[in-house]
Amino acid sequence: MNTNSNLEFFEEQISYDKFRMCLAIFEKENVAS
C-alpha cells in the first residue's frame, strides 16, 4: 500500500470538491443577478 499516492489522490479529491463548490456558488450568483 503506497500511502504517498493515496495522499495525492486525497488532495486531488479535496481540490475537486472545492472547485465544484466554487462553481456552484458562482452559478448561484449568476442566477441571482
Secondary structure, 3 states (H helix, E strand, C coil): CCHHHHHHHHHHHHHHHHHHHHHHHHHHHHHHC
